[in-house]
Amino acid sequence: MTRSQLIALLAEKNDYLSNDEAEKVVDVFFDKISDSLMQGNRIELRGFGAFKVKTSKPRIGRNPRNGEIVNVATKKTPAFKIGKALFERMNKTENGK
């Protein structure tokens, strides 16, 4: 699903929202998640999952082209851990187990 599909679905499911209003809702949602992650906070959406920031330690690497030693700086990357309810929903079998 793309961002524009999400906006269209949100507007479709909520008659009181126009496409522009639905777009603002989606923008605020993603902006707040991004801002919170940039501050190093964890975001938990119960039943869906949790986002957090993982920080890699600085290390010494090698340039694959010429084998030259390179200092690799600390990096922060977002990580997602699936929630139990979503995991179970995604892994249901046809017989309901």
Backbone hydrogen bonds in HBPLUS format (Angstrom, degrees):
<---DONOR---> <-ACCEPTOR-->    atom                        ^
c    i                          cat <-CA-CA->   ^        H-A-AA   ^      H-
h    n   atom  resd res      DA  || num        DHA   H-A  angle D-A-AA Bond
n    s   type  num  typ     dist DA aas  dist angle  dist       angle   num
A0006-LEU N   A0002-THR O   2.95 MM   4  6.25 153.5  2.03 149.5 156.9     1
A0007-ILE N   A0003-ARG O   2.98 MM   4  6.30 156.8  2.03 150.7 156.7     2
A0008-ALA N   A0004-SER O   2.99 MM   4  6.18 163.9  2.02 145.3 149.5     3
A0009-LEU N   A0005-GLN O   2.91 MM   4  6.08 158.7  1.95 148.0 153.8     4
A0010-LEU N   A0006-LEU O   2.92 MM   4  6.08 158.5  1.97 149.0 154.9     5
A0011-ALA N   A0007-ILE O   2.99 MM   4  6.23 160.9  2.03 152.6 157.3     6
A0012-GLU N   A0008-ALA O   2.91 MM   4  6.04 150.5  1.99 143.5 152.4     7
A0013-LYS N   A0009-LEU O   2.90 MM   4  6.04 157.5  1.95 151.3 156.1     8
A0014-ASN N   A0010-LEU O   3.18 MM   4  6.16 129.3  2.45 136.6 148.3     9
A0017-LEU N   A0014-ASN O   2.94 MM   3  5.65 168.9  1.95 127.3 130.4    10
A0022-ALA N   A0018-SER O   2.89 MM   4  6.12 160.5  1.93 153.0 158.8    11
A0023-GLU N   A0019-ASN O   2.88 MM   4  6.05 150.3  1.97 144.1 152.4    12
A0024-LYS N   A0020-ASP O   3.07 MM   4  6.35 148.8  2.17 140.5 148.3    13
A0025-VAL N   A0021-GLU O   3.01 MM   4  6.34 152.5  2.09 147.0 154.3    14
A0026-VAL N   A0022-ALA O   3.02 MM   4  6.30 164.0  2.04 151.9 155.1    15
A0027-ASP N   A0023-GLU O   2.87 MM   4  6.05 160.5  1.91 148.3 154.4    16
A0028-VAL N   A0024-LYS O   2.91 MM   4  6.08 164.1  1.93 150.2 153.9    17
A0029-PHE N   A0025-VAL O   2.99 MM   4  6.17 162.6  2.02 150.1 155.2    18
A0030-PHE N   A0026-VAL O   2.97 MM   4  6.21 172.5  1.98 158.5 159.2    19
A0031-ASP N   A0027-ASP O   2.83 MM   4  5.89 156.6  1.88 149.5 157.2    20
A0032-LYS N   A0028-VAL O   2.92 MM   4  6.01 161.4  1.96 150.5 154.6    21
A0033-ILE N   A0029-PHE O   3.12 MM   4  6.37 157.4  2.18 146.4 152.7    22
A0034-SER N   A0030-PHE O   2.89 MM   4  6.05 166.2  1.91 149.5 153.7    23
A0035-ASP N   A0031-ASP O   2.81 MM   4  5.97 166.6  1.83 152.7 156.7    24
A0036-SER N   A0032-LYS O   2.97 MM   4  6.00 161.3  2.01 143.7 149.0    25
A0037-LEU N   A0033-ILE O   2.96 MM   4  6.18 159.6  2.01 151.5 156.9    26
A0038-MET N   A0034-SER O   2.90 MM   4  6.10 157.0  1.95 152.1 158.8    27
A0039-GLN N   A0035-ASP O   3.12 MM   4  6.38 133.4  2.35 139.5 151.0    28
A0039-GLN N   A0036-SER O   3.20 MM   3  5.18 133.3  2.43  93.7 106.1    29
A0041-ASN N   A0036-SER O   2.95 MM   5  5.34 153.4  2.03 159.7 151.0    30
A0040-GLY N   A0037-LEU O   2.87 MM   3  4.94 155.1  1.93 104.7 112.6    31
A0043-ILE N   A0051-PHE O   2.89 MM   8  5.08 165.0  1.91 146.8 151.9    32
A0051-PHE N   A0043-ILE O   2.76 MM   8  5.08 155.0  1.82 150.4 157.5    33
A0045-LEU N   A0049-GLY O   2.84 MM   4  5.43 175.2  1.84 174.2 174.4    34
A0048-PHE N   A0045-LEU O   2.84 MM   3  5.44 157.3  1.89 143.2 148.1    35
A0049-GLY N   A0045-LEU O   2.98 MM   4  5.43 158.9  2.02 144.7 151.5    36
A0083-GLY N   A0048-PHE O   2.84 MM  35  4.82 161.2  1.88 120.6 114.3    37
A0050-ALA N   A0081-LYS O   2.91 MM  31  5.32 154.5  1.98 146.1 154.3    38
A0081-LYS N   A0050-ALA O   2.88 MM  31  5.32 159.4  1.92 153.6 160.6    39
A0052-LYS N   A0079-ALA O   2.95 MM  27  5.37 152.7  2.02 147.2 154.0    40
A0079-ALA N   A0052-LYS O   2.77 MM  27  5.37 151.3  1.85 163.9 168.3    41
A0054-LYS N   A0077-THR O   2.82 MM  23  5.35 176.4  1.82 163.4 162.6    42
A0077-THR N   A0054-LYS O   2.87 MM  23  5.35 161.6  1.91 154.9 161.1    43
A0056-SER N   A0075-LYS O   2.83 MM  19  5.29 162.3  1.86 157.0 162.1    44
A0059-ARG N   A0072-VAL O   2.99 MM  13  5.26 156.7  2.05 144.3 151.8    45
A0072-VAL N   A0059-ARG O   2.77 MM  13  5.26 169.5  1.78 165.9 166.7    46
A0061-GLY N   A0070-VAL O   2.73 MM   9  5.13 168.5  1.74 167.9 166.7    47
A0070-VAL N   A0061-GLY O   2.83 MM   9  5.13 168.2  1.84 136.0 137.6    48
A0063-ASN N   A0068-GLU O   2.78 MM   5  5.19 162.2  1.81 152.0 157.8    49
A0067-GLY N   A0063-ASN O   2.69 MM   4  4.97 143.1  1.83 155.0 159.7    50
A0087-PHE N   A0083-GLY O   2.91 MM   4  6.07 162.0  1.94 155.6 161.6    51
A0088-GLU N   A0084-LYS O   2.88 MM   4  6.09 165.2  1.90 155.0 158.4    52
A0089-ARG N   A0085-ALA O   2.94 MM   4  6.08 155.4  2.00 143.3 150.8    53
A0090-MET N   A0086-LEU O   2.87 MM   4  6.04 154.9  1.93 150.4 156.6    54
A0091-ASN N   A0087-PHE O   3.04 MM   4  6.17 135.9  2.25 141.4 153.2    55
A0096-GLY N   A0093-THR O   3.04 MM   3  5.46 163.6  2.07 117.3 119.8    56
